[in-house]
């Protein structure tokens, strides 16, 4: 699956001075961790749009326990 170019243009690798409040984010493109190094990306804030989906996932099983869908007029609605 290819990523749309418009999405790629919204992402950037951060380059700011790290602070203790931002841990584990280093502001240099990678998270600070002893075990795993993960790339960090920054995307400008985006408001919710109708049709956005939020899923609550159970940590033990990975199953979806609750799903919500966003409606611009009504807010978050439980989706069965």
Protein Blocks (a to p, Z undefined) as FASTA:
>chain_A
ZZdfklmmmpccddddddfklpcbeonopacdfkbccdddddddddddehiacddddfkl
opafbdcdddfknopaddZZ
